[in-house]
Amino acid sequence: MKHFYNLLLGIVTLFLISNTITLYGQGSTCATADPFCTGTTYSFPNNTGTSAEGGNNYGCLTTQPNPAWYYLEIGTSGNLDILISQVDGNGSGIDVDFILYGPYASLPAATGDCGNMGIPAGEIEDCSYSTAATETANIVGAVAGQVYMMLITNYSNISGNISFSQTGGTGATDCSIVIPTCPTVGIHAENAGNSGSGKFSGD
């Protein structure tokens, strides 16, 4: 029974680890963009040694190294201000850039535009290619139901972390599009004359 329990524990642990990687990984292509909820502060390891796919109009982004793609669906109409920052392993700021596309009528319409983003140029909502370690992306006059796509890049190709969250505006996104990030798995094992249960949660 002890061997069975250890095997079961190993399988559950592997399941939780693989789910955590999937849930916290950022989309490296337009078509695999991850959802963004304005009620959450996102922090994730940046990408290095990669580049965004061709075809899109990247507006002010002369280069597009180490992409991270996100999409957001408007839940409450209004303006949104999104603060983006990037730091290295020591907490020192490193250059971060972004471009924001939209609005689109739906997520399929947005992802269907991958490879043609920003064509026409009116699809570019905001863009910055400064040397700053912090940026603010602005959406003006967003309407409930609309979808926006955001690309964040790591210009310096230095390993570190990117963080972003909504810091202003009366608008908000629909957070129901985001998968919960802390799954809990219940286990119940029994043997003759004895029962027990254990819960393992991904923190």
Secondary structure, DSSP 8 states (H G I E B T S, - for coil): -HHHHHHHHHHHHHHHHHHHHHHH--BSSGGG-EE--TTS-EEEE---S-B--SSS--TT-S--BSEEEEEEEEEE-EEEEEEEEEEETTS-B--EEEEEEEEESSHHHHHTTTTSTTSSGGGEEEEE--S-SEEEEEEEEE-TT-EEEEEEEETT---EEEEEEEEE-S-EE-GGGS--S--EEEEEEEETTEEEEEEEE--
